[in-house]
Amino acid sequence: MKFYIKLTLVTLFYALSSTVFAQTEQIDSLNLQQAIKLTLTNQPLINQAAQQVNAVNARINEQNSSYYPTIEGNLSYAWIGPVISLTFPGLGNFDFNTPNNYDMHVSAGYLLYDFGRRDAAMNLIKSYKLSAEEKINLVKSNLAYATIQTFYSILFLEKSIAVKNDQINTLNQHIEVTKKKVASGSATDFDVLTTEVRVAAAENDKTDLQNALAKEEIYLRSLIGYSSSRPLNLTGDFATKNIYENEDSLVTEAYTMRPEIQLAKDAENSARLSKQVSALGDRPTISLDASYGLKNGFFPDLDVLRGNWVAAVSANIPIFNGYRTDAKVEEAEANLKESTQEILSIERKIKAEVQSAYSDWKTNYEKLNRTKLQVKQAEDALSRAELQYRDGVITNLDLIDSETALAEARLLYLQVIYKNVLSRYALDKVIGQVVW
């Protein structure tokens, strides 16, 4: 019976361990979409932009308060002197005021009409909210594409290091073979030294690649919120996409999709609404005010608290404010024109960016087949060199030259694929494609 209990416990422990291990593997293994999701979840920049939206929402609520009446309570005590009194023979003294004055009342005020000033101010603040929300999209876009670039840079560097490792291993094998030939007298120490120099050069290249990889991993951890001790295990490939045919349609799409152009249009709309608010600055307002409370000092019983009330309708009509309204309108008009020119400037910039990115991507796309052909040629050359080396036609250094040429061709092909993927994502970014 105890044996079965132990067996059951061991089985459960193994199952739980396997589950935890599988979950750990799943967490540490990241594809591109998971990395982007982590970035958008853990980045303080997005929360910072979201707080700007919250701040604008608070301003909207503040502006909403102008549509409601204001109510306030007031309590006051005043000691007033001298007390004015008259003495009538046979009737005594009569006070016309009391030294102790109490006043308790509740006042309410309501703005009946302001010729659209509140509505214009509300529309202006709401336009700020649209800008704040669009800024979140801009921040997300920049962070997402930064994650993409870093993600593929790490994959490229890892694959480049693997190619270098193969090259170094092959060169080390040649060193061992050459040393045996030196011992047998069929080779010289110069052949060994030459191969060792090539190993040192390859090791230096590998060190540079490892340094670049370490920097990219640091940056990716910063983006996705990983600690410095947590390992990265990225999964993905350098898949190419079909080529775009119509460059003009990409420019048109960018004018619609880019968050920068939307932000500029929001700014133009805000400037237009700001001009409207400024133009309403000298409009009159009509208000209703009412008050009710308890107060003493009423003749003839001056010390008795009595109910009293006030109700009034008032109109505030600006007559002259030193041309301040005209100056604000002029300023708002200048800001509106500036915003309009900003849109034109951004459109030109976007068009140039799309054309440049399209040219880069098309160039890298066309290089794929050519560099693939170079790799094939280097592989064939190495095959022939290996046959010639076995037949004694060429030396060991000649064979190393062919192997080095193949390694360089593979690195070049890997670099072209990497640039092709990045240039495609760069084109997607300048178009305004949403990748999150």
C-alpha positions in Angstrom: 0.0 0.0 0.0 2.8 2.4 0.9 4.5 1.6 -2.4 1.5 2.6 -4.4 1.2 5.9 -2.4 4.8 6.7 -3.1 4.4 5.8 -6.7 1.3 8.1 -6.9 3.2 11.0 -5.3 6.2 10.6 -7.6 3.9 10.5 -10.6 2.1 13.7 -9.5 5.4 15.4 -8.8 6.7 14.5 -12.2 3.5 15.7 -13.9 3.6 19.0 -12.0 7.3 19.5 -12.8 6.6 18.8 -16.5 3.8 21.3 -16.5 5.9 24.0 -14.8 8.7 23.3 -17.2 6.4 23.5 -20.2 5.0 26.8 -18.9 8.5 28.2 -18.4 9.5 27.2 -21.9 6.3 28.8 -23.2 7.0 32.0 -21.4 10.7 32.2 -22.3 10.1 31.4 -26.0 8.9 34.5 -27.7 7.6 35.0 -31.2 7.2 38.5 -32.8 3.6 39.1 -31.8 4.2 38.0 -28.2 7.2 40.4 -28.0 5.1 43.3 -29.4 2.3 42.5 -26.9 4.7 42.5 -24.0 6.1 45.9 -25.2 2.7 47.5 -25.4 1.8 46.0 -22.0 4.9 47.0 -20.0 6.1 50.2 -21.5 5.7 53.3 -19.2 5.5 55.6 -22.3 2.0 54.2 -23.1 0.8 54.7 -19.6 2.2 58.2 -19.7 0.3 58.9 -22.9 -2.9 57.4 -21.3 -2.6 59.7 -18.4 -2.8 62.6 -20.8 -6.1 61.3 -21.9 -7.2 61.0 -18.3 -6.1 64.6 -17.7 -8.2 65.8 -20.7 -11.2 63.8 -19.4 -10.9 65.6 -16.1 -10.9 68.9 -18.1 -14.1 67.8 -19.9 -15.7 67.1 -16.5 -14.5 70.5 -15.3 -16.1 72.2 -18.3 -19.3 70.2 -17.8 -19.7 71.9 -14.4 -20.4 75.2 -16.2 -23.8 73.7 -17.3 -24.9 73.2 -13.7 -25.9 75.8 -11.1 -23.5 76.8 -8.4 -24.7 76.5 -4.8 -22.8 77.7 -1.7 -23.5 78.3 1.9 -22.2 81.4 3.9 -22.0 81.9 7.6 -20.9 85.3 9.0 -20.7 87.2 12.2 -20.0 90.9 12.4 -19.6 93.1 15.4 -20.6 96.7 14.5 -20.4 99.9 16.4 -21.4 102.4 17.4 -25.0 101.4 18.1 -27.3 104.2 16.9 -30.2 104.8 19.3 -32.8 107.5 20.1 -34.5 108.2 23.4 -38.2 109.1 23.4 -39.6 110.6 26.6 -41.9 108.2 28.2 -41.1 105.5 25.7 -37.5 104.6 26.4 -34.5 104.0 24.0 -34.8 102.6 20.5 -31.8 101.0 18.8 -31.5 101.3 15.0 -28.9 98.6 14.7 -27.4 95.8 16.9 -23.7 95.3 17.6 -24.0 91.5 17.1 -24.9 90.7 13.5 -25.5 87.1 12.3 -26.0 86.0 8.7 -26.6 82.5 7.5 -27.7 81.9 3.9 -27.5 79.6 0.9 -26.9 81.1 -2.5 -27.4 79.7 -6.0 -26.3 81.0 -9.4 -27.0 79.7 -12.9 -25.7 80.9 -16.2 -28.8 81.1 -18.4 -27.2 82.1 -21.7 -23.8 82.9 -23.0 -24.2 82.9 -26.8 -22.4 79.6 -27.2 -19.2 80.3 -25.3 -19.5 77.2 -23.1 -20.3 74.9 -26.0 -17.3 76.3 -28.0 -15.0 75.7 -25.0 -16.3 72.2 -24.6 -15.7 71.4 -28.3 -12.2 72.7 -28.0 -11.4 70.5 -25.0 -12.9 67.4 -26.8 -10.6 68.1 -29.7 -7.7 67.9 -27.2 -8.9 64.5 -26.2 -8.8 63.3 -29.8 -5.2 64.5 -30.0 -4.3 62.7 -26.8 -5.9 59.5 -28.0 -4.1 59.7 -31.3 -0.8 60.3 -29.5 -1.3 56.9 -27.8 -1.5 55.3 -31.3 1.7 57.1 -32.3 3.5 55.9 -29.2 2.3 52.3 -29.8 3.3 52.4 -33.4 6.8 53.6 -32.6 7.2 51.0 -29.8 5.8 48.2 -31.9 8.2 48.9 -34.9 11.1 49.4 -32.5 10.3 45.9 -31.1 10.2 44.5 -34.6 13.5 45.9 -35.6 15.2 44.7 -32.4 13.6 41.3 -32.7 14.9 40.7 -36.2 18.3 42.2 -35.4 18.7 39.6 -32.7 17.7 36.8 -35.0 20.1 38.1 -37.7 23.0 38.3 -35.2 22.3 34.9 -33.8 22.3 33.3 -37.3 25.4 35.3 -38.3 27.2 34.1 -35.2 26.2 30.5 -36.1 27.8 31.0 -39.6 31.0 32.4 -38.0 31.1 29.4 -35.6 31.0 27.0 -38.6 33.7 29.0 -40.3 35.9 28.9 -37.2 35.3 25.2 -36.6 36.3 24.5 -40.2 39.4 26.6 -39.9 40.4 24.9 -36.7 40.1 21.5 -38.4 42.3 22.8 -41.2 44.9 23.8 -38.6 45.0 20.3 -37.2 45.3 18.8 -40.7 48.1 21.3 -41.6 50.0 20.6 -38.4 50.0 16.9 -39.3 51.3 17.8 -42.7 54.0 19.9 -41.2 55.1 17.0 -39.1 55.2 14.8 -42.2 57.1 17.5 -44.2 54.3 18.1 -46.8 53.5 21.6 -45.4 55.3 24.5 -43.8 54.7 26.4 -40.6 53.6 29.4 -42.7 50.5 27.5 -43.7 49.6 27.0 -40.1 50.3 30.6 -39.3 48.2 31.8 -42.2 45.3 29.6 -41.1 45.6 30.8 -37.5 45.5 34.4 -38.6 42.2 33.7 -40.4 40.9 32.1 -37.3 41.8 35.2 -35.3 40.1 37.4 -37.8 37.0 35.3 -37.7 37.1 35.3 -33.9 37.3 39.1 -34.0 34.2 39.3 -36.3 32.4 36.9 -34.0 33.3 39.1 -30.9 31.8 42.1 -32.7 28.7 40.2 -33.5 28.3 39.0 -29.9 28.7 42.6 -28.6 26.1 43.8 -31.0 23.8 40.9 -30.0 24.3 41.8 -26.3 23.3 45.4 -27.0 20.2 44.4 -29.0 19.1 41.9 -26.2 19.5 44.7 -23.6 17.3 47.0 -25.6 14.7 44.3 -26.3 14.5 43.4 -22.5 14.0 47.1 -21.8 11.1 47.2 -24.4 9.3 44.0 -23.2 10.0 44.5 -19.5 12.3 41.5 -18.9 14.9 41.5 -16.2 18.5 41.4 -17.2 18.9 37.9 -15.9 15.9 36.4 -17.7 17.0 34.5 -20.9 15.6 35.3 -24.3 14.6 32.6 -26.7 13.2 34.1 -29.8 11.4 32.1 -32.4 10.8 33.3 -36.0 12.1 33.4 -39.5 12.9 36.0 -42.2 9.7 35.5 -44.2 9.5 37.7 -47.3 6.2 39.3 -48.5 4.9 40.0 -51.9 6.0 43.2 -53.6 3.8 46.2 -53.8 3.1 47.3 -57.4 1.5 50.8 -57.0 3.6 53.4 -55.2 1.0 56.1 -55.5 -1.6 54.1 -53.7 0.9 53.6 -50.8 1.2 57.4 -50.5 -2.5 57.8 -50.5 -2.9 55.1 -47.9 -0.2 56.8 -45.8 -2.1 60.1 -45.9 -5.1 58.2 -44.3 -3.3 55.9 -41.9 -0.3 57.7 -40.5 -1.0 58.9 -36.9 1.2 62.0 -37.5 -1.1 63.3 -40.2 -4.1 62.6 -37.9 -2.4 64.5 -35.1 -1.8 67.4 -37.4 -5.4 67.5 -38.5 -6.5 67.3 -34.9 -4.3 70.3 -34.1 -5.8 72.2 -37.1 -9.3 71.5 -35.8 -8.3 72.6 -32.3 -6.9 75.8 -33.7 -10.1 76.4 -35.6 -12.2 75.8 -32.4 -9.8 78.0 -30.4 -10.5 80.8 -32.9 -14.2 80.3 -32.4 -13.8 80.5 -28.6 -11.7 83.7 -28.9 -14.3 85.3 -31.2 -17.0 84.7 -28.5 -14.9 86.4 -25.8 -16.9 89.7 -25.8 -20.4 88.2 -26.0 -22.7 89.1 -23.1 -23.9 86.6 -20.5 -27.3 86.3 -18.7 -27.3 84.9 -15.2 -29.9 84.0 -12.5 -28.9 84.4 -8.9 -31.0 83.5 -5.8 -30.3 83.5 -2.1 -32.2 82.5 1.1 -31.1 82.6 4.7 -31.5 83.8 8.2 -30.3 87.2 9.5 -30.8 89.5 12.4 -30.9 93.3 12.5 -34.4 93.8 11.2 -36.5 96.5 12.9 -38.1 96.4 15.4 -36.6 93.2 17.0 -33.0 93.6 15.9 -31.7 90.5 17.7 -34.2 88.1 16.2 -33.1 85.9 13.2 -35.5 86.2 10.4 -35.8 84.6 7.0 -34.8 86.7 4.0 -34.3 86.1 0.3 -32.9 87.7 -2.9 -33.7 86.7 -6.5 -32.1 88.5 -9.4 -31.5 88.3 -13.1 -28.4 90.0 -14.4 -26.8 90.6 -17.8 -23.0 91.2 -18.2 -22.4 93.1 -21.4 -18.8 93.8 -22.3 -18.4 97.2 -23.8 -14.6 97.7 -24.2 -11.7 95.4 -23.2 -8.8 97.2 -24.8 -9.0 95.2 -28.1 -8.1 92.0 -26.2 -10.7 89.9 -28.1 -9.4 91.1 -31.4 -5.9 90.2 -30.4 -6.9 86.7 -29.3 -8.8 86.2 -32.6 -5.7 87.3 -34.5 -3.5 85.0 -32.6 -5.9 82.1 -33.1 -6.0 82.8 -36.8 -2.2 82.7 -37.0 -2.2 79.4 -35.1 -4.8 78.0 -37.6 -2.7 79.0 -40.6 0.4 77.5 -38.9 -1.5 74.2 -38.4 -2.7 74.1 -42.0 0.9 74.6 -43.2 2.0 71.9 -40.8 -0.3 69.4 -42.5 1.1 70.3 -45.9 4.7 69.9 -44.5 3.9 66.5 -42.9 2.2 65.3 -46.2 5.4 66.2 -48.1 7.5 64.4 -45.5 5.3 61.3 -45.6 5.4 61.2 -49.4 9.2 61.3 -49.4 9.4 58.7 -46.6 7.1 56.3 -48.5 9.0 56.8 -51.8 12.3 56.2 -50.0 11.1 53.2 -48.1 9.6 51.7 -51.2 12.8 52.1 -53.1 14.8 50.5 -50.3 12.4 47.6 -50.0 12.2 47.0 -53.8 16.0 47.1 -54.1 16.5 44.6 -51.2 13.7 42.4 -52.7 15.4 42.3 -56.1 18.8 41.4 -54.4 17.4 38.2 -53.0 17.7 36.0 -56.1 21.1 37.5 -57.0 22.6 36.8 -53.6 21.0 33.3 -53.6 22.8 32.7 -56.9 26.1 33.8 -55.2 25.6 31.3 -52.5 25.0 28.5 -55.0 28.1 29.5 -57.0 30.2 29.5 -53.8 28.9 26.1 -52.9 29.7 24.7 -56.3 33.2 26.3 -56.2 33.8 24.7 -52.8 32.7 21.3 -54.1 35.2 21.6 -56.9 37.9 22.8 -54.6 37.4 19.8 -52.3 37.8 17.4 -55.2 40.9 19.3 -56.4 42.3 19.3 -52.9 41.9 15.5 -52.6 43.6 15.1 -56.0 46.4 17.3 -54.8 45.8 20.0 -57.5 45.4 22.9 -55.0 46.8 23.6 -51.6 45.1 23.7 -48.2 45.1 27.5 -48.3 43.2 27.5 -51.7 40.6 25.2 -50.1 40.3 27.6 -47.2 39.8 30.5 -49.6 36.8 28.6 -51.1 35.3 27.9 -47.7 35.8 31.5 -46.7 34.1 32.7 -49.9 31.1 30.4 -49.1 30.9 31.7 -45.5 30.9 35.3 -46.8 28.3 34.5 -49.4 26.0 33.0 -46.8 26.5 36.0 -44.5 25.7 38.3 -47.4 22.6 36.4 -48.3 21.5 36.4 -44.6 22.1 40.2 -44.5 20.0 40.7 -47.6 17.2 38.7 -46.2 17.4 40.6 -42.9 17.4 44.0 -44.7 14.5 42.9 -46.9 12.4 42.0 -43.8 13.3 45.3 -42.1 12.8 47.4 -45.2 9.3 45.8 -45.6 8.4 46.6 -42.0 9.9 50.1 -42.5 7.6 50.5 -45.5 4.6 49.3 -43.5 5.5 51.8 -40.8 5.6 54.8 -43.1 2.4 53.7 -44.7 0.8 53.6 -41.2 0.0 49.9 -41.0 -1.1 48.8 -37.5 0.9 45.7 -36.4 -0.3 45.4 -32.9 
